[in-house]
Structures are given as structure tokens and as C-alpha cells.
């Protein structure tokens, strides 16, 4: 399995964990007085974010992307729902090359 495929899978899982944190755990903390939701989902999301960064660097080295492309991919992980669009673009890129 290529590092791009690994990165794409990690990216989707990380994006889902971010959405869970923002739209489920945070409201539970502030509206239902359940702070443990943020603690646990936040820890999982933090670990996935580190793995996201590592696999992004692996894909960067394998694919020989430009720094600006990698920087934009990294920034996309900070905006909800954008990683799904990036994954679609990366999938199309992989299919067109191979």
C-alpha cells in the first residue's frame, strides 16, 4: 500500500474525529455539562492529528509534492469538511497517474 493511500485513510478518520469533537463533544461539554466527552474525543483526535502529520510527510516524500501543496493540504485539515474535498482531489490525482 502506498503512503498516499495510507495518508488518505488517516485523513478521513482524522476529519471524522474533528467533526465529532466540534459537533458532538463540544456541545455536550457546554450544553449538557459533560466535559469528559471533549477529553476523550479530544485525545483521540490529537493522536490522529499527529498520525495525519506523519503520514502527510510520508506521502510528500513519496509523491515529491511542492511545499506549497503540502502546506495547503495541512491547512485544509483545520477547516471542517474540507479534508473530504481534498481526499477526492488526491484520489483523482492517484487515478490519473496510475
FIRO-16341 format. One line per 3 residues: number of its first residue (from 1); their letters; for each residue y, z, x of N, C-alpha, C. Coordinates in nm, 2 decimals, decimal comma, always signed. Example, Ala and Ser with C-alpha at 12.3 -4.5 7.8 and 13.67 -1.06 7.14 Angstrom:
BEGIN
1	as	-0,57/+0,78/+1,32/-0,45/+0,78/+1,23/-0,33/+0,78/+1,32  -0,22/+0,71/+1,28/-0,11/+0,71/+1,37/+0,00/+0,79/+1,29
END
This chain:
BEGIN
1	xxx	-0,12/+0,00/+0,09/+0,00/+0,00/+0,00/+0,12/+0,00/+0,09  +0,22/-0,08/+0,06/+0,34/-0,10/+0,14/+0,43/+0,02/+0,11  +0,52/+0,05/+0,21/+0,61/+0,16/+0,19/+0,71/+0,13/+0,08
4	xxx	+0,73/+0,00/+0,05/+0,82/-0,03/-0,07/+0,75/+0,01/-0,20  +0,63/-0,01/-0,21/+0,56/+0,03/-0,33/+0,56/+0,18/-0,35  +0,54/+0,25/-0,24/+0,54/+0,40/-0,24/+0,68/+0,44/-0,28
7	xxx	+0,78/+0,38/-0,22/+0,92/+0,42/-0,25/+0,95/+0,40/-0,40  +0,91/+0,29/-0,45/+0,93/+0,26/-0,59/+0,87/+0,36/-0,68  +0,75/+0,40/-0,65/+0,68/+0,50/-0,73/+0,75/+0,64/-0,72
10	xxx	+0,79/+0,68/-0,60/+0,86/+0,80/-0,58/+0,99/+0,80/-0,65  +1,06/+0,68/-0,64/+1,19/+0,67/-0,71/+1,18/+0,69/-0,86  +1,08/+0,64/-0,92/+1,07/+0,65/-1,07/+1,04/+0,80/-1,10
13	xxx	+0,95/+0,86/-1,03/+0,92/+1,00/-1,05/+1,04/+1,09/-1,03  +1,12/+1,06/-0,92/+1,24/+1,14/-0,89/+1,34/+1,12/-1,00  +1,35/+1,00/-1,05/+1,45/+0,97/-1,16/+1,42/+1,04/-1,29
16	xxx	+1,29/+1,05/-1,32/+1,24/+1,12/-1,44/+1,27/+1,27/-1,42  +1,25/+1,32/-1,30/+1,27/+1,46/-1,28/+1,42/+1,49/-1,29  +1,51/+1,40/-1,25/+1,65/+1,42/-1,26/+1,69/+1,42/-1,41
19	xxx	+1,64/+1,33/-1,49/+1,67/+1,33/-1,63/+1,62/+1,46/-1,70  +1,50/+1,50/-1,66/+1,45/+1,63/-1,72/+1,55/+1,75/-1,68  +1,59/+1,75/-1,56/+1,69/+1,85/-1,52/+1,81/+1,84/-1,60
22	xxx	+1,87/+1,72/-1,61/+2,00/+1,71/-1,67/+1,99/+1,73/-1,83  +1,89/+1,67/-1,89/+1,89/+1,67/-2,03/+1,80/+1,77/-2,10  +1,72/+1,84/-2,03/+1,63/+1,94/-2,09/+1,65/+2,07/-2,02
25	xxx	+1,64/+2,08/-1,89/+1,65/+2,21/-1,83/+1,80/+2,27/-1,83  +1,90/+2,19/-1,81/+2,04/+2,23/-1,81/+2,08/+2,28/-1,95  +2,05/+2,20/-2,06/+2,08/+2,26/-2,19/+2,00/+2,38/-2,23
28	xxx	+1,88/+2,39/-2,18/+1,80/+2,52/-2,20/+1,87/+2,64/-2,13  +1,92/+2,61/-2,02/+1,99/+2,72/-1,94/+2,12/+2,76/-2,02  +2,20/+2,67/-2,06/+2,33/+2,70/-2,11/+2,34/+2,72/-2,26
31	xxx	+2,24/+2,67/-2,34/+2,25/+2,68/-2,48/+2,14/+2,77/-2,53  +2,03/+2,79/-2,46/+1,92/+2,87/-2,50/+1,90/+2,99/-2,41  +1,99/+3,01/-2,32/+1,98/+3,12/-2,22/+1,84/+3,13/-2,16
34	xxx	+1,79/+3,02/-2,11/+1,67/+3,01/-2,04/+1,69/+2,95/-1,89  +1,74/+3,04/-1,80/+1,77/+2,99/-1,67/+1,65/+2,95/-1,58  +1,53/+3,00/-1,62/+1,42/+2,96/-1,54/+1,38/+2,81/-1,55
37	xxx	+1,42/+2,75/-1,65/+1,39/+2,61/-1,67/+1,46/+2,53/-1,55  +1,59/+2,56/-1,52/+1,66/+2,50/-1,42/+1,60/+2,53/-1,28  +1,56/+2,66/-1,27/+1,50/+2,70/-1,14/+1,38/+2,62/-1,11
40	xxx	+1,28/+2,61/-1,20/+1,16/+2,54/-1,17/+1,17/+2,38/-1,17  +1,24/+2,33/-1,26/+1,26/+2,19/-1,27/+1,35/+2,15/-1,15  +1,45/+2,23/-1,11/+1,54/+2,20/-1,00/+1,46/+2,20/-0,87
43	xxx	+1,37/+2,30/-0,85/+1,29/+2,30/-0,73/+1,20/+2,18/-0,72  +1,14/+2,14/-0,82/+1,06/+2,02/-0,82/+1,14/+1,89/-0,79  +1,26/+1,88/-0,86/+1,35/+1,77/-0,84/+1,40/+1,77/-0,69
46	xxx	+1,43/+1,89/-0,64/+1,47/+1,89/-0,50/+1,37/+1,84/-0,40  +1,24/+1,88/-0,42/+1,14/+1,83/-0,34/+1,12/+1,68/-0,35  +1,12/+1,64/-0,47/+1,11/+1,49/-0,50/+1,23/+1,41/-0,43
49	xxx	+1,34/+1,47/-0,43/+1,46/+1,41/-0,37/+1,44/+1,39/-0,22  +1,39/+1,50/-0,16/+1,36/+1,49/-0,02/+1,26/+1,38/+0,01  +1,15/+1,38/-0,07/+1,05/+1,27/-0,05/+1,11/+1,13/-0,08
52	xxx	+1,20/+1,12/-0,17/+1,27/+1,00/-0,20/+1,34/+0,95/-0,08  +1,42/+1,04/-0,01/+1,49/+1,01/+0,11/+1,40/+0,96/+0,22  +1,29/+1,03/+0,24/+1,19/+0,99/+0,34/+1,13/+0,86/+0,31
55	xxx	+1,09/+0,83/+0,19/+1,03/+0,70/+0,16/+1,13/+0,59/+0,16  +1,26/+0,62/+0,13/+1,36/+0,52/+0,14/+1,38/+0,48/+0,29  +1,38/+0,57/+0,38/+1,39/+0,54/+0,52/+1,27/+0,46/+0,56
58	xxx	+1,15/+0,49/+0,52/+1,03/+0,41/+0,55/+1,04/+0,27/+0,50  +1,08/+0,25/+0,38/+1,10/+0,12/+0,32/+1,21/+0,04/+0,40  +1,31/+0,11/+0,44/+1,42/+0,05/+0,51/+1,37/-0,01/+0,64
61	xxx	+1,29/+0,07/+0,71/+1,23/+0,03/+0,84/+1,14/-0,09/+0,82  +1,06/-0,08/+0,72/+0,96/-0,19/+0,69/+1,02/-0,32/+0,65  +1,12/-0,31/+0,56/+1,18/-0,43/+0,50/+1,30/-0,48/+0,58
64	xxx	+1,35/-0,40/+0,68/+1,47/-0,43/+0,76/+1,59/-0,46/+0,67  +1,62/-0,37/+0,58/+1,73/-0,38/+0,49/+1,86/-0,35/+0,57  +1,97/-0,40/+0,52/+2,10/-0,36/+0,58/+2,13/-0,21/+0,54
67	xxx	+2,22/-0,16/+0,62/+2,26/-0,02/+0,60/+2,33/-0,01/+0,46  +2,41/-0,11/+0,43/+2,49/-0,10/+0,30/+2,39/-0,11/+0,18  +2,29/-0,19/+0,19/+2,19/-0,19/+0,08/+2,12/-0,06/+0,06
70	xxx	+2,08/+0,00/+0,18/+2,01/+0,14/+0,17/+2,11/+0,24/+0,12  +2,23/+0,23/+0,16/+2,33/+0,33/+0,11/+2,35/+0,32/-0,04  +2,36/+0,20/-0,09/+2,37/+0,18/-0,24/+2,25/+0,22/-0,31
73	xxx	+2,13/+0,20/-0,26/+2,01/+0,25/-0,32/+2,01/+0,40/-0,32  +2,05/+0,46/-0,22/+2,06/+0,61/-0,21/+2,16/+0,66/-0,32  +2,28/+0,60/-0,32/+2,38/+0,64/-0,42/+2,33/+0,62/-0,56
76	xxx	+2,25/+0,52/-0,58/+2,20/+0,50/-0,72/+2,12/+0,61/-0,77  +2,05/+0,68/-0,68/+1,97/+0,80/-0,72/+2,05/+0,91/-0,78  +2,18/+0,91/-0,76/+2,27/+1,02/-0,81/+2,32/+0,99/-0,95
79	xxx	+2,30/+0,87/-1,00/+2,35/+0,84/-1,13/+2,23/+0,82/-1,23  +2,23/+0,90/-1,34/+2,12/+0,89/-1,43/+2,09/+0,75/-1,48  +1,97/+0,71/-1,49/+1,92/+0,58/-1,54/+1,93/+0,47/-1,45
82	xxx	+2,02/+0,47/-1,35/+2,04/+0,36/-1,25/+1,92/+0,34/-1,17  +1,84/+0,44/-1,13/+1,72/+0,41/-1,05/+1,62/+0,32/-1,12  +1,62/+0,32/-1,25/+1,53/+0,23/-1,32/+1,57/+0,08/-1,30
85	xxx	+1,70/+0,06/-1,31/+1,75/-0,07/-1,28/+1,73/-0,12/-1,14  +1,75/-0,03/-1,04/+1,72/-0,06/-0,90/+1,57/-0,09/-0,88  +1,48/-0,02/-0,95/+1,34/-0,04/-0,94/+1,31/-0,18/-0,99
88	xxx	+1,37/-0,22/-1,09/+1,35/-0,36/-1,15/+1,39/-0,46/-1,05  +1,50/-0,44/-0,98/+1,55/-0,53/-0,88/+1,46/-0,54/-0,76  +1,41/-0,42/-0,71/+1,32/-0,41/-0,60/+1,19/-0,48/-0,63
91	xxx	+1,14/-0,46/-0,75/+1,02/-0,53/-0,80/+1,03/-0,68/-0,79  +1,14/-0,73/-0,84/+1,17/-0,87/-0,84/+1,18/-0,93/-0,70  +1,24/-0,85/-0,61/+1,26/-0,88/-0,47/+1,12/-0,89/-0,40
94	xxx	+1,03/-0,79/-0,43/+0,90/-0,79/-0,37/+0,82/-0,91/-0,42  +0,83/-0,94/-0,55/+0,75/-1,05/-0,61/+0,80/-1,19/-0,56  +0,93/-1,20/-0,53/+0,98/-1,33/-0,48/+0,94/-1,36/-0,34
97	xx	+0,91/-1,25/-0,26/+0,88/-1,26/-0,12/+0,73/-1,28/-0,10  +0,65/-1,23/-0,20/+0,51/-1,23/-0,17/+0,42/-1,29/-0,27
END
